[in-house]
Amino acid sequence: MTHYLSSLFFIVLFYGICLYAFLQGNTIDFVKKVYKSLSLWHKLGIIITIILSLVLTVYWKKQDQFIYFWDIAAYWDYSINTMKDVFSNSFFDIIRNLIYSINNEEFNIFLPHVISLPLKLFGYSYIKYILINQIMFLIPALIVQVLTILKMQDNTDGKYGNLFVLLFILSVMFPANYYALYYGYIDIAYLLPFSILIYIFLNFDIKKYSFSQSSAIGLLFLLSWISRRYTIFFIIGYVIAFFLKAIVEYIKVKNKQVLINIFFNILTMGIFSLLILLILFPNFISRVFTTNYMEMYSAYNSSLLYKINELSLSYSYLYIFIALFVGLCSISIYNLFVKQIYILVLIISELFIFSLYEVMGPHHRLILSIPISIIVLSVFIIKISGIHPTLKKIINIIQIICVLFYVLNFHYSYIQKPQYVIDAKIFSAKYNPLIRNDIPTIKEIVNYINSKPNKNFYTTASGWGLNFSILCSAKMPIVKIASPNLMSSSDVDLWHGFSNNFLKADYIIATNPTETHLKKGQEVIIYLNESVINSDSYIGQHYKLIKTFDLDNNVKALIYEKISEYTQEDLDQIKQHYTELYPNHNELFADRIHL
């Protein structure tokens, strides 16, 4: 019973902060009014929509034939291990381990603690893990998103039912949320605090000091940031939009007391986020300010055009055009238009700052999901009574186009057969199940590694066909590490650096052609792999090919046995190669190259 209470604590903590924050700003009366407007048919429509979204998730994930690895498997693996730890350790040990994780690990285990109880009760297969994330995080976030849109232009007649159902259905049909969800990213969890943050922001009268609302924002900042580190980009965008709103409100009144109130609102936000971080998670803060993430993730950076194309995979160009038209149509409604401008500033700010560091992956693009949805769907709350007949017709046309686009886009992304894929940016990317046909071969490689328990193996592959994570995860979730004697490897130059395990390994698992997952910054893979498979090279002469396996996409996995030891001259050559590439990073390369 004690372990169940421990796991329940983290659910109460996460949702307690979210609920406390959401209840600020006259929320209860508004939610009651919306709820009363929902008829039995409305509620039935919402329930059916939720059920169908869950059925679609099961349908797609049932089609997977895959070995989940890297980010696709990371938080599934962490969640399973965390669940087992929660139900085997004391509460104080759990808290101590969690604080250590948040302080010191790139991928901390806070969110896995939140879902530990459902995993224990319902099982931890990959499908169940995803369904739990969808039910616990995505669906509540979409409900708050709809309430935020309705609150932006409060309908005083109280008739919210039809509009709530329409907005909820369209929100559920937003493809961007599912790419990350279906790829196993627990990151979907931060959409709930994000949606509440925007709800508070749009309804916050910052001319007045509000301890409750300011503290709520601070706590949500904290909750989001410790959940996933890159949410800081959303937080920065939020703060920029907040300052813009503060400036606009001050200019309106030019009152000294208003300026003081704004200052104390911002101060309270900072206290309830940074102060707690400094007390409980000092290393977390220290790492943020001392780590050069721009350099660390430089291999993940690319051209502006490539970044835009990647962004359009989740948010097609039509979303942008609809958002622009919605904004233009809202100009005549000052209150709504200003709120859209604030959200637009948030989007532009977080997008610009993030783009300085790296290309957005499907999970990173989630930081844009809630604000983009709110701008686009706000077309349905523009009051058309009393406006010019021509503008009224334009708004009605945009509303119809929006509904049609959402339906067609979702159909294209998640319903339509793959053979009808359109190579254009009209729609979001077509989702396809994760399938590989060489799983038996991968397991053969694993069995071969395990047949030599006293020998160490290392892989110089880092692609979707083969890498260290694939070999380790080949028997998940039954066995966490399929091959205990497979040594950890480096994948990205300025993130991982050179791994000394390469020099210590008795066997090298190479690939032909060389397997990488990035366009640059993987010399720790390319140089070593190509040297090993070249028997005439000063590295390759130390190895003998003993086994070959055929993988998907005409990739061959090659197992080489070390037949002689490296000389000091060999080590000096390896040092020279990496020093010439990265002269200012001896700690990542030259200092590690030794026997």
Buried (B, 14 or more C-beta within 10 A) or exposed (E): EEBBEBBEBBBEBBBEBBEBBBBBBEBEEBBEBBEEBBEEEBEEBBEEBBEEBBEBBEEBBEEBEBBBBBBBBBBBBBBBBBBBBBBEBEBEEBBEBBBBBBBEEEBBBBBBBBBBBBBBEEEBBBBBBBBBBBBBBBBBBBBBBBBBBBBBBEBEEEEBBBBBBBBBBBBBBBBBBBBBBBBBBBBBBBBBBBBBBBBBBBBBEBBEBBEBBBBBBBBBBBBBBBBBBBBBBBBBBBBBBBEBBBEEBBEEEEEEEBBEBBEBBBEBBBEBBBEBBEEBBEBBBEBBEEEEBEBBBBBBBBEEEEBEEBBBBBBBBBBBBBBEBBBEBBEBBEEBBBBBBBBBBBBEBBBEBBBEBBBBBBBBBBBBBBBBBBBBBBBBBBEBEEBEEEBBEBBEEBBEBBBEBBBBBBEBBBEBEEEEEEEEBEBBBBBEBBEBEBBEBBBBBBEBBBEBEEEBBBBBBBBBBBBBBBBBBBBBBEEBBBBEBBBEBBBBBBBBBBBBBBBEBBBBBBBBBBBBBBEBBBBBBBBBBBBBBEBEBBBBBBBEBEBEBEBBEEBBBBBBBBEEEBEEEBBEBBBEBBBEBBEEBBEBBBEBBEE
